[in-house]
Amino acid sequence: MYHRVGERGATLLDVVVGSALMIVVFTGIVGAFQLAVDSVSNNKARAGAIALATERLEYIRSLPYDSIGTTGGVPSGVLAQTATSSLNDVLYERSTFISWEDDPQDGSGAGDSNGIVTDYKAAKVSVSWSSRQGARTITMATRISPLSGMEQSVPGG
C-alpha cells in the first residue's frame, strides 16, 4: 500500500465532529416526533373529556326538572356525584355538581322581590384525566329551568 500525494483519509477528528453533528440532528428529530405524539394524544384525551362532559349535560337536560340533583346533594336527585369511565384507553373521572341559583334580576337573597331564592338550577360537570404533563381537567356548566318557565315557591324554578 502506497500513499499517493494529495490523498487523505478521514482523521479521528473528522469522525468525531461528523458523529456529533448526526447526534444533534437526530436528537432534534426525535424531540419533534415526541412533541407531535404528545400533542396528538393530549388532543385525543381532551376530545374524549369534552364528549363525556357534553354527554352528561345532555343527559341532565333530558331529565324531569324535579329529578335534577345529585344523590346526597342539595338539591337531591338521581345523578351520581362522581363516576369513572374509560374512553379510547384513557381513564376519566367525572364530577357532577347541581345547585340552586338565585336570579339577580328579581333581587337576591332577602331582597328578592317575590321571596323565591331558588329560581333555577345550575349544573357543572368536570372531567379529569392524567397525561404525561400532569393532571388535566375540563369543566362545562349550564342552567336549567322548568318547562313552565314560571317561578314557583316549591320546588324552585
N, C-alpha and C positions, 0 to 999 in steps of 0.2 A: 504494500500500500504506500503509494507515494502521494504526497500532498502537493496539489497544484498551487501556483502563486495566485493570490486574489480570491481563493475559495475559502469560505469559513463555514464552520458548523455552528450549531446552537450552543451557546455557553450556558452555564448553570444560571447566571443572572437572567438571561432571556427566558428560560423556562419558568423561573420563579415569578417574574413580572407577568408573563402571559397567564400563568395559573392564577395569580391574584386577580387579574382583570376578569377572567372567566368566573371566578368565585363571586366577585362583586355583581356581575351581570346576572348570574343565575340566582343569587340571593334576592335581587330585586324582582325577578320574575316570580319566584316562589312567594315572596311577600305580597305581590299584587294578586296572585292567584288566591292566596289565603284570605285577603281582604274581600275579594269578589265572592268567595264561598261563604264567608261570614255574613256579608251583606244580603245575599240571596236567602240564607237560612233565617236571618232575622226578619226579613220581609215576609217570608212564608209563615213564620210563627206569629207575627203581628197580624197578618191577614186572617189566620185562624182565630186569634183572640177577638178580632173585630167581628168575625162571623158568629162566635159564641155569644158575645155581648148583644149583638143585634137580634139573634135568635131568642135570647131571654127577654129582651124588651118587647119583642113582638108577641111572645107568649103572655107576658104580663098584660099587654093591651087587649088580648083576646079574652081575658078572664072577666067574670062579672065584677062590678065595682066593689061589692061587699067582700069578695074573696081576695082582693089585692092586699097583701100584707105578708109578713114572714112568720113562721112558726116561732113562738116565743118572743115576738117583737110587738111593737106598737106602731101601727095597727097590726092586729093579729090576722093571719091569713094562711093560705095553703102553700106558700113558697118557702123552700129551704133557704136559710141564710147563707150557707156555703155549700159548695159541691166541687168535686174534682172530675175532670174528664180529659180524655186523650184524643187528640186530633192530629193527623199527619206526624205521628211519632213524637209529639210534644205534649207534655203533661201540663194542664192548665188548672188553676184554682179560681173558681168564680164566686164572688161575694155579691149578695143582693141586699140592698137596704131600701126599705119603704118608710116614708114618714108623712105625717100630716103637715100641710103647709097653710099658712095664713096669708091670704092675698092682701097686699098693702093697698089695693085700690079702694077697699071699703073700710080702711083703717086696720091697725094692727093691735093685737092683744086687747087690753081693756078699752082701747079707743075704737074698736071695731063697731061700725055703725049699726050692724044687725046682730051683734053679740055672738056670731058664729066665727070661731077661730080655727076651725078645721075645714077650710074652704075647698081644698083638693088634696090629692096625694101626689107625692114625688117619688120616683123610683130611680135608684142609682145602682148600676151594675159595674163592678170592677173585675177584670180578668187579669191574672198574674201568671207569669211563666219565667223559667230560668234560661238564660243564654250564656254564652261564653263571656260576655261583658258584664254579667250580673243579672239581678232580678229586673224584670220589666213588667209594667202594668199599664193597661188602658182602662179608661173609665167613660161610661156613657150614662146620660141621665135623660129623663123625660117627666112630664107632668101628666097626671091622669085625672079626669073629672068624669062624673056620671053622665050617662046619655042624656038625661033630662036637662043638664046644664044649669039647673037651679040649685041654689044653696038650700040645704036642709039642716036642721039642728042636729039630727041623728040620721045616719051615722057619718055625716060630713058631706062634702062635695058641693 
